Amino acid sequence: PFDPQRHGTEKSAVTGATHSLSRRIGSYWLTALGEVPPATLKRFASALERTR
């Protein structure tokens, strides 16, 4: 769950071939990372949907 005291602004970072993305989605905080282009990681994160 998103915690405003713990989570700040949305962030992205690159370390070698690994990209990471942290962002708020509704009432949750998402951190995604992978050895993919940043645009792919962003599309993947945007497509996630909480179903339960």
CHARMM internal coordinates of N, CA and C (Angstrom, degrees):
IC EDIT
DIST 1 N 1 CA 1.4640
DIST 1 CA 1 C 1.5303
ANGL 1 N 1 CA 1 C 111.73
DIST 1 C 2 N 1.3222
ANGL 1 CA 1 C 2 N 115.95
DIHE 1 N 1 CA 1 C 2 N 150.47
DIST 2 N 2 CA 1.4586
ANGL 1 C 2 N 2 CA 121.58
DIHE 1 CA 1 C 2 N 2 CA 178.58
DIST 2 CA 2 C 1.5189
ANGL 2 N 2 CA 2 C 110.11
DIHE 1 C 2 N 2 CA 2 C -71.05
DIST 2 C 3 N 1.3197
ANGL 2 CA 2 C 3 N 116.35
DIHE 2 N 2 CA 2 C 3 N 132.69
DIST 3 N 3 CA 1.4582
ANGL 2 C 3 N 3 CA 122.95
DIHE 2 CA 2 C 3 N 3 CA 178.32
DIST 3 CA 3 C 1.5279
ANGL 3 N 3 CA 3 C 107.12
DIHE 2 C 3 N 3 CA 3 C -128.71
DIST 3 C 4 N 1.3492
ANGL 3 CA 3 C 4 N 118.58
DIHE 3 N 3 CA 3 C 4 N 108.38
DIST 4 N 4 CA 1.4608
ANGL 3 C 4 N 4 CA 120.33
DIHE 3 CA 3 C 4 N 4 CA -176.15
DIST 4 CA 4 C 1.5250
ANGL 4 N 4 CA 4 C 114.18
DIHE 3 C 4 N 4 CA 4 C -60.53
DIST 4 C 5 N 1.3240
ANGL 4 CA 4 C 5 N 118.72
DIHE 4 N 4 CA 4 C 5 N -24.08
DIST 5 N 5 CA 1.4566
ANGL 4 C 5 N 5 CA 120.82
DIHE 4 CA 4 C 5 N 5 CA 177.85
DIST 5 CA 5 C 1.5290
ANGL 5 N 5 CA 5 C 111.55
DIHE 4 C 5 N 5 CA 5 C -76.45
DIST 5 C 6 N 1.3109
ANGL 5 CA 5 C 6 N 116.20
DIHE 5 N 5 CA 5 C 6 N -24.83
DIST 6 N 6 CA 1.4579
ANGL 5 C 6 N 6 CA 120.92
DIHE 5 CA 5 C 6 N 6 CA -176.03
DIST 6 CA 6 C 1.5324
ANGL 6 N 6 CA 6 C 112.82
DIHE 5 C 6 N 6 CA 6 C -101.71
DIST 6 C 7 N 1.3168
ANGL 6 CA 6 C 7 N 116.32
DIHE 6 N 6 CA 6 C 7 N -36.66
DIST 7 N 7 CA 1.4619
ANGL 6 C 7 N 7 CA 121.37
DIHE 6 CA 6 C 7 N 7 CA -176.15
DIST 7 CA 7 C 1.5250
ANGL 7 N 7 CA 7 C 109.76
DIHE 6 C 7 N 7 CA 7 C -103.22
DIST 7 C 8 N 1.3011
ANGL 7 CA 7 C 8 N 115.61
DIHE 7 N 7 CA 7 C 8 N 133.50
DIST 8 N 8 CA 1.4580
ANGL 7 C 8 N 8 CA 120.73
DIHE 7 CA 7 C 8 N 8 CA -179.78
DIST 8 CA 8 C 1.5146
ANGL 8 N 8 CA 8 C 111.55
DIHE 7 C 8 N 8 CA 8 C -98.93
DIST 8 C 9 N 1.3078
ANGL 8 CA 8 C 9 N 115.07
DIHE 8 N 8 CA 8 C 9 N -131.63
DIST 9 N 9 CA 1.4512
ANGL 8 C 9 N 9 CA 120.80
DIHE 8 CA 8 C 9 N 9 CA -179.63
DIST 9 CA 9 C 1.5273
ANGL 9 N 9 CA 9 C 110.02
DIHE 8 C 9 N 9 CA 9 C -85.39
DIST 9 C 10 N 1.3069
ANGL 9 CA 9 C 10 N 115.39
DIHE 9 N 9 CA 9 C 10 N 166.12
DIST 10 N 10 CA 1.4566
ANGL 9 C 10 N 10 CA 120.08
DIHE 9 CA 9 C 10 N 10 CA 176.86
DIST 10 CA 10 C 1.5183
ANGL 10 N 10 CA 10 C 109.04
DIHE 9 C 10 N 10 CA 10 C -63.14
DIST 10 C 11 N 1.3372
ANGL 10 CA 10 C 11 N 116.06
DIHE 10 N 10 CA 10 C 11 N 143.19
DIST 11 N 11 CA 1.4612
ANGL 10 C 11 N 11 CA 121.00
DIHE 10 CA 10 C 11 N 11 CA -176.48
DIST 11 CA 11 C 1.5147
ANGL 11 N 11 CA 11 C 110.73
DIHE 10 C 11 N 11 CA 11 C -138.21
DIST 11 C 12 N 1.3180
ANGL 11 CA 11 C 12 N 114.91
DIHE 11 N 11 CA 11 C 12 N 154.23
DIST 12 N 12 CA 1.4581
ANGL 11 C 12 N 12 CA 120.91
DIHE 11 CA 11 C 12 N 12 CA 169.58
DIST 12 CA 12 C 1.5173
ANGL 12 N 12 CA 12 C 107.06
DIHE 11 C 12 N 12 CA 12 C -140.33
DIST 12 C 13 N 1.3337
ANGL 12 CA 12 C 13 N 116.11
DIHE 12 N 12 CA 12 C 13 N 151.12
DIST 13 N 13 CA 1.4599
ANGL 12 C 13 N 13 CA 121.04
DIHE 12 CA 12 C 13 N 13 CA -178.03
DIST 13 CA 13 C 1.5221
ANGL 13 N 13 CA 13 C 109.78
DIHE 12 C 13 N 13 CA 13 C -148.95
DIST 13 C 14 N 1.3135
ANGL 13 CA 13 C 14 N 114.68
DIHE 13 N 13 CA 13 C 14 N 159.16
DIST 14 N 14 CA 1.4618
ANGL 13 C 14 N 14 CA 121.82
DIHE 13 CA 13 C 14 N 14 CA 178.64
DIST 14 CA 14 C 1.5165
ANGL 14 N 14 CA 14 C 108.34
DIHE 13 C 14 N 14 CA 14 C -131.22
DIST 14 C 15 N 1.3309
ANGL 14 CA 14 C 15 N 116.06
DIHE 14 N 14 CA 14 C 15 N 131.12
DIST 15 N 15 CA 1.4557
ANGL 14 C 15 N 15 CA 122.59
DIHE 14 CA 14 C 15 N 15 CA 173.00
DIST 15 CA 15 C 1.5175
ANGL 15 N 15 CA 15 C 106.43
DIHE 14 C 15 N 15 CA 15 C -133.52
DIST 15 C 16 N 1.3057
ANGL 15 CA 15 C 16 N 116.20
DIHE 15 N 15 CA 15 C 16 N 102.73
DIST 16 N 16 CA 1.4605
ANGL 15 C 16 N 16 CA 119.85
DIHE 15 CA 15 C 16 N 16 CA -175.82
DIST 16 CA 16 C 1.5197
ANGL 16 N 16 CA 16 C 109.72
DIHE 15 C 16 N 16 CA 16 C 63.78
DIST 16 C 17 N 1.3357
ANGL 16 CA 16 C 17 N 116.13
DIHE 16 N 16 CA 16 C 17 N -124.20
DIST 17 N 17 CA 1.4611
ANGL 16 C 17 N 17 CA 120.86
DIHE 16 CA 16 C 17 N 17 CA 179.68
DIST 17 CA 17 C 1.5311
ANGL 17 N 17 CA 17 C 112.69
DIHE 16 C 17 N 17 CA 17 C -91.21
DIST 17 C 18 N 1.3193
ANGL 17 CA 17 C 18 N 117.62
DIHE 17 N 17 CA 17 C 18 N -1.66
DIST 18 N 18 CA 1.4582
ANGL 17 C 18 N 18 CA 121.67
DIHE 17 CA 17 C 18 N 18 CA -176.28
DIST 18 CA 18 C 1.5256
ANGL 18 N 18 CA 18 C 110.84
DIHE 17 C 18 N 18 CA 18 C -96.30
DIST 18 C 19 N 1.3194
ANGL 18 CA 18 C 19 N 115.32
DIHE 18 N 18 CA 18 C 19 N 127.31
DIST 19 N 19 CA 1.4580
ANGL 18 C 19 N 19 CA 121.56
DIHE 18 CA 18 C 19 N 19 CA 176.77
DIST 19 CA 19 C 1.5199
ANGL 19 N 19 CA 19 C 108.57
DIHE 18 C 19 N 19 CA 19 C -109.76
DIST 19 C 20 N 1.3152
ANGL 19 CA 19 C 20 N 115.96
DIHE 19 N 19 CA 19 C 20 N 146.56
DIST 20 N 20 CA 1.4667
ANGL 19 C 20 N 20 CA 120.15
DIHE 19 CA 19 C 20 N 20 CA 176.13
DIST 20 CA 20 C 1.5256
ANGL 20 N 20 CA 20 C 109.23
DIHE 19 C 20 N 20 CA 20 C -131.98
DIST 20 C 21 N 1.3197
ANGL 20 CA 20 C 21 N 114.32
DIHE 20 N 20 CA 20 C 21 N 153.54
DIST 21 N 21 CA 1.4548
ANGL 20 C 21 N 21 CA 122.17
DIHE 20 CA 20 C 21 N 21 CA -177.89
DIST 21 CA 21 C 1.5130
ANGL 21 N 21 CA 21 C 107.73
DIHE 20 C 21 N 21 CA 21 C -144.09
DIST 21 C 22 N 1.3192
ANGL 21 CA 21 C 22 N 117.13
DIHE 21 N 21 CA 21 C 22 N 129.06
DIST 22 N 22 CA 1.4629
ANGL 21 C 22 N 22 CA 122.31
DIHE 21 CA 21 C 22 N 22 CA 176.45
DIST 22 CA 22 C 1.5136
ANGL 22 N 22 CA 22 C 107.70
DIHE 21 C 22 N 22 CA 22 C -125.03
DIST 22 C 23 N 1.3327
ANGL 22 CA 22 C 23 N 116.44
DIHE 22 N 22 CA 22 C 23 N 129.06
DIST 23 N 23 CA 1.4560
ANGL 22 C 23 N 23 CA 119.86
DIHE 22 CA 22 C 23 N 23 CA -178.53
DIST 23 CA 23 C 1.5099
ANGL 23 N 23 CA 23 C 111.47
DIHE 22 C 23 N 23 CA 23 C -157.52
DIST 23 C 24 N 1.3098
ANGL 23 CA 23 C 24 N 115.06
DIHE 23 N 23 CA 23 C 24 N 160.80
DIST 24 N 24 CA 1.4546
ANGL 23 C 24 N 24 CA 121.51
DIHE 23 CA 23 C 24 N 24 CA 177.12
DIST 24 CA 24 C 1.5205
ANGL 24 N 24 CA 24 C 108.66
DIHE 23 C 24 N 24 CA 24 C -88.47
DIST 24 C 25 N 1.3289
ANGL 24 CA 24 C 25 N 114.96
DIHE 24 N 24 CA 24 C 25 N 132.78
DIST 25 N 25 CA 1.4592
ANGL 24 C 25 N 25 CA 121.40
DIHE 24 CA 24 C 25 N 25 CA 174.52
DIST 25 CA 25 C 1.5272
ANGL 25 N 25 CA 25 C 106.13
DIHE 24 C 25 N 25 CA 25 C -128.03
DIST 25 C 26 N 1.3199
ANGL 25 CA 25 C 26 N 116.35
DIHE 25 N 25 CA 25 C 26 N 104.29
DIST 26 N 26 CA 1.4567
ANGL 25 C 26 N 26 CA 120.30
DIHE 25 CA 25 C 26 N 26 CA -176.59
DIST 26 CA 26 C 1.5162
ANGL 26 N 26 CA 26 C 109.98
DIHE 25 C 26 N 26 CA 26 C 63.83
DIST 26 C 27 N 1.3049
ANGL 26 CA 26 C 27 N 116.21
DIHE 26 N 26 CA 26 C 27 N -124.76
DIST 27 N 27 CA 1.4592
ANGL 26 C 27 N 27 CA 120.06
DIHE 26 CA 26 C 27 N 27 CA -179.50
DIST 27 CA 27 C 1.5350
ANGL 27 N 27 CA 27 C 111.70
DIHE 26 C 27 N 27 CA 27 C -99.69
DIST 27 C 28 N 1.3446
ANGL 27 CA 27 C 28 N 116.56
DIHE 27 N 27 CA 27 C 28 N 19.83
DIST 28 N 28 CA 1.4624
ANGL 27 C 28 N 28 CA 121.21
DIHE 27 CA 27 C 28 N 28 CA -178.50
DIST 28 CA 28 C 1.5188
ANGL 28 N 28 CA 28 C 110.78
DIHE 27 C 28 N 28 CA 28 C -124.57
DIST 28 C 29 N 1.3272
ANGL 28 CA 28 C 29 N 115.99
DIHE 28 N 28 CA 28 C 29 N 156.81
DIST 29 N 29 CA 1.4509
ANGL 28 C 29 N 29 CA 123.41
DIHE 28 CA 28 C 29 N 29 CA 175.97
DIST 29 CA 29 C 1.5213
ANGL 29 N 29 CA 29 C 107.86
DIHE 28 C 29 N 29 CA 29 C -109.87
DIST 29 C 30 N 1.3122
ANGL 29 CA 29 C 30 N 117.20
DIHE 29 N 29 CA 29 C 30 N 125.06
DIST 30 N 30 CA 1.4581
ANGL 29 C 30 N 30 CA 122.91
DIHE 29 CA 29 C 30 N 30 CA -176.98
DIST 30 CA 30 C 1.5206
ANGL 30 N 30 CA 30 C 109.72
DIHE 29 C 30 N 30 CA 30 C -109.80
DIST 30 C 31 N 1.3133
ANGL 30 CA 30 C 31 N 116.84
DIHE 30 N 30 CA 30 C 31 N 134.23
DIST 31 N 31 CA 1.4590
ANGL 30 C 31 N 31 CA 122.72
DIHE 30 CA 30 C 31 N 31 CA 169.79
DIST 31 CA 31 C 1.5247
ANGL 31 N 31 CA 31 C 106.92
DIHE 30 C 31 N 31 CA 31 C -124.65
DIST 31 C 32 N 1.3290
ANGL 31 CA 31 C 32 N 115.60
DIHE 31 N 31 CA 31 C 32 N 119.98
DIST 32 N 32 CA 1.4661
ANGL 31 C 32 N 32 CA 121.24
DIHE 31 CA 31 C 32 N 32 CA -179.99
DIST 32 CA 32 C 1.5246
ANGL 32 N 32 CA 32 C 108.07
DIHE 31 C 32 N 32 CA 32 C -122.98
DIST 32 C 33 N 1.3219
ANGL 32 CA 32 C 33 N 116.31
DIHE 32 N 32 CA 32 C 33 N 142.62
DIST 33 N 33 CA 1.4559
ANGL 32 C 33 N 33 CA 119.28
DIHE 32 CA 32 C 33 N 33 CA 175.76
DIST 33 CA 33 C 1.5046
ANGL 33 N 33 CA 33 C 110.19
DIHE 32 C 33 N 33 CA 33 C -148.53
DIST 33 C 34 N 1.3205
ANGL 33 CA 33 C 34 N 114.83
DIHE 33 N 33 CA 33 C 34 N 153.60
DIST 34 N 34 CA 1.4495
ANGL 33 C 34 N 34 CA 119.28
DIHE 33 CA 33 C 34 N 34 CA 179.43
DIST 34 CA 34 C 1.5062
ANGL 34 N 34 CA 34 C 112.00
DIHE 33 C 34 N 34 CA 34 C 179.65
DIST 34 C 35 N 1.3026
ANGL 34 CA 34 C 35 N 115.70
DIHE 34 N 34 CA 34 C 35 N 166.06
DIST 35 N 35 CA 1.4555
ANGL 34 C 35 N 35 CA 122.66
DIHE 34 CA 34 C 35 N 35 CA 176.99
DIST 35 CA 35 C 1.5200
ANGL 35 N 35 CA 35 C 108.43
DIHE 34 C 35 N 35 CA 35 C -89.94
DIST 35 C 36 N 1.3158
ANGL 35 CA 35 C 36 N 114.88
DIHE 35 N 35 CA 35 C 36 N 66.88
DIST 36 N 36 CA 1.4616
ANGL 35 C 36 N 36 CA 123.25
DIHE 35 CA 35 C 36 N 36 CA -179.31
DIST 36 CA 36 C 1.5245
ANGL 36 N 36 CA 36 C 107.66
DIHE 35 C 36 N 36 CA 36 C -136.37
DIST 36 C 37 N 1.3205
ANGL 36 CA 36 C 37 N 118.11
DIHE 36 N 36 CA 36 C 37 N 162.26
DIST 37 N 37 CA 1.4576
ANGL 36 C 37 N 37 CA 119.81
DIHE 36 CA 36 C 37 N 37 CA 175.95
DIST 37 CA 37 C 1.5375
ANGL 37 N 37 CA 37 C 110.50
DIHE 36 C 37 N 37 CA 37 C -62.35
DIST 37 C 38 N 1.3301
ANGL 37 CA 37 C 38 N 118.03
DIHE 37 N 37 CA 37 C 38 N 150.84
DIST 38 N 38 CA 1.4588
ANGL 37 C 38 N 38 CA 120.33
DIHE 37 CA 37 C 38 N 38 CA -177.84
DIST 38 CA 38 C 1.5328
ANGL 38 N 38 CA 38 C 113.70
DIHE 37 C 38 N 38 CA 38 C -58.47
DIST 38 C 39 N 1.3131
ANGL 38 CA 38 C 39 N 117.10
DIHE 38 N 38 CA 38 C 39 N -34.55
DIST 39 N 39 CA 1.4661
ANGL 38 C 39 N 39 CA 119.71
DIHE 38 CA 38 C 39 N 39 CA 179.13
DIST 39 CA 39 C 1.5311
ANGL 39 N 39 CA 39 C 110.93
DIHE 38 C 39 N 39 CA 39 C -65.33
DIST 39 C 40 N 1.3195
ANGL 39 CA 39 C 40 N 117.53
DIHE 39 N 39 CA 39 C 40 N -37.06
DIST 40 N 40 CA 1.4613
ANGL 39 C 40 N 40 CA 121.88
DIHE 39 CA 39 C 40 N 40 CA 178.24
DIST 40 CA 40 C 1.5161
ANGL 40 N 40 CA 40 C 110.59
DIHE 39 C 40 N 40 CA 40 C -66.25
DIST 40 C 41 N 1.3237
ANGL 40 CA 40 C 41 N 116.86
DIHE 40 N 40 CA 40 C 41 N -43.82
DIST 41 N 41 CA 1.4616
ANGL 40 C 41 N 41 CA 121.00
DIHE 40 CA 40 C 41 N 41 CA 179.25
DIST 41 CA 41 C 1.5275
ANGL 41 N 41 CA 41 C 110.30
DIHE 40 C 41 N 41 CA 41 C -62.85
DIST 41 C 42 N 1.3163
ANGL 41 CA 41 C 42 N 117.00
DIHE 41 N 41 CA 41 C 42 N -41.43
DIST 42 N 42 CA 1.4639
ANGL 41 C 42 N 42 CA 121.47
DIHE 41 CA 41 C 42 N 42 CA 179.05
DIST 42 CA 42 C 1.5330
ANGL 42 N 42 CA 42 C 111.09
DIHE 41 C 42 N 42 CA 42 C -63.73
DIST 42 C 43 N 1.3239
ANGL 42 CA 42 C 43 N 117.27
DIHE 42 N 42 CA 42 C 43 N -43.38
DIST 43 N 43 CA 1.4720
ANGL 42 C 43 N 43 CA 120.88
DIHE 42 CA 42 C 43 N 43 CA 178.58
DIST 43 CA 43 C 1.5238
ANGL 43 N 43 CA 43 C 111.00
DIHE 42 C 43 N 43 CA 43 C -64.64
DIST 43 C 44 N 1.3313
ANGL 43 CA 43 C 44 N 116.25
DIHE 43 N 43 CA 43 C 44 N -41.09
DIST 44 N 44 CA 1.4615
ANGL 43 C 44 N 44 CA 120.62
DIHE 43 CA 43 C 44 N 44 CA 178.35
DIST 44 CA 44 C 1.5241
ANGL 44 N 44 CA 44 C 110.26
DIHE 43 C 44 N 44 CA 44 C -61.03
DIST 44 C 45 N 1.3316
ANGL 44 CA 44 C 45 N 116.76
DIHE 44 N 44 CA 44 C 45 N -48.81
DIST 45 N 45 CA 1.4671
ANGL 44 C 45 N 45 CA 121.23
DIHE 44 CA 44 C 45 N 45 CA -179.17
DIST 45 CA 45 C 1.5249
ANGL 45 N 45 CA 45 C 111.42
DIHE 44 C 45 N 45 CA 45 C -62.58
DIST 45 C 46 N 1.3212
ANGL 45 CA 45 C 46 N 116.95
DIHE 45 N 45 CA 45 C 46 N -37.72
DIST 46 N 46 CA 1.4665
ANGL 45 C 46 N 46 CA 120.84
DIHE 45 CA 45 C 46 N 46 CA -179.83
DIST 46 CA 46 C 1.5231
ANGL 46 N 46 CA 46 C 112.29
DIHE 45 C 46 N 46 CA 46 C -69.89
DIST 46 C 47 N 1.3270
ANGL 46 CA 46 C 47 N 116.80
DIHE 46 N 46 CA 46 C 47 N -24.97
DIST 47 N 47 CA 1.4587
ANGL 46 C 47 N 47 CA 120.72
DIHE 46 CA 46 C 47 N 47 CA -177.26
DIST 47 CA 47 C 1.5299
ANGL 47 N 47 CA 47 C 113.04
DIHE 46 C 47 N 47 CA 47 C -85.64
DIST 47 C 48 N 1.3345
ANGL 47 CA 47 C 48 N 117.66
DIHE 47 N 47 CA 47 C 48 N -11.89
DIST 48 N 48 CA 1.4574
ANGL 47 C 48 N 48 CA 119.87
DIHE 47 CA 47 C 48 N 48 CA -178.82
DIST 48 CA 48 C 1.5260
ANGL 48 N 48 CA 48 C 110.88
DIHE 47 C 48 N 48 CA 48 C -69.24
DIST 48 C 49 N 1.3089
ANGL 48 CA 48 C 49 N 114.59
DIHE 48 N 48 CA 48 C 49 N 143.68
DIST 49 N 49 CA 1.4550
ANGL 48 C 49 N 49 CA 120.68
DIHE 48 CA 48 C 49 N 49 CA -178.12
DIST 49 CA 49 C 1.5388
ANGL 49 N 49 CA 49 C 109.12
DIHE 48 C 49 N 49 CA 49 C -142.85
DIST 49 C 50 N 1.3026
ANGL 49 CA 49 C 50 N 116.59
DIHE 49 N 49 CA 49 C 50 N 127.49
DIST 50 N 50 CA 1.4670
ANGL 49 C 50 N 50 CA 119.96
DIHE 49 CA 49 C 50 N 50 CA 178.21
DIST 50 CA 50 C 1.5199
ANGL 50 N 50 CA 50 C 108.20
DIHE 49 C 50 N 50 CA 50 C -78.02
DIST 50 C 51 N 1.3388
ANGL 50 CA 50 C 51 N 116.23
DIHE 50 N 50 CA 50 C 51 N 127.22
DIST 51 N 51 CA 1.4578
ANGL 50 C 51 N 51 CA 120.49
DIHE 50 CA 50 C 51 N 51 CA -176.27
DIST 51 CA 51 C 1.5174
ANGL 51 N 51 CA 51 C 113.18
DIHE 50 C 51 N 51 CA 51 C -109.39
DIST 51 C 52 N 1.2948
ANGL 51 CA 51 C 52 N 117.65
DIHE 51 N 51 CA 51 C 52 N -6.59
DIST 52 N 52 CA 1.4588
ANGL 51 C 52 N 52 CA 118.86
DIHE 51 CA 51 C 52 N 52 CA -177.32
DIST 52 CA 52 C 1.4848
ANGL 52 N 52 CA 52 C 112.74
DIHE 51 C 52 N 52 CA 52 C -131.78
END
COOR INIT
IC SEED 1 N 1 CA 1 C
IC BUILD
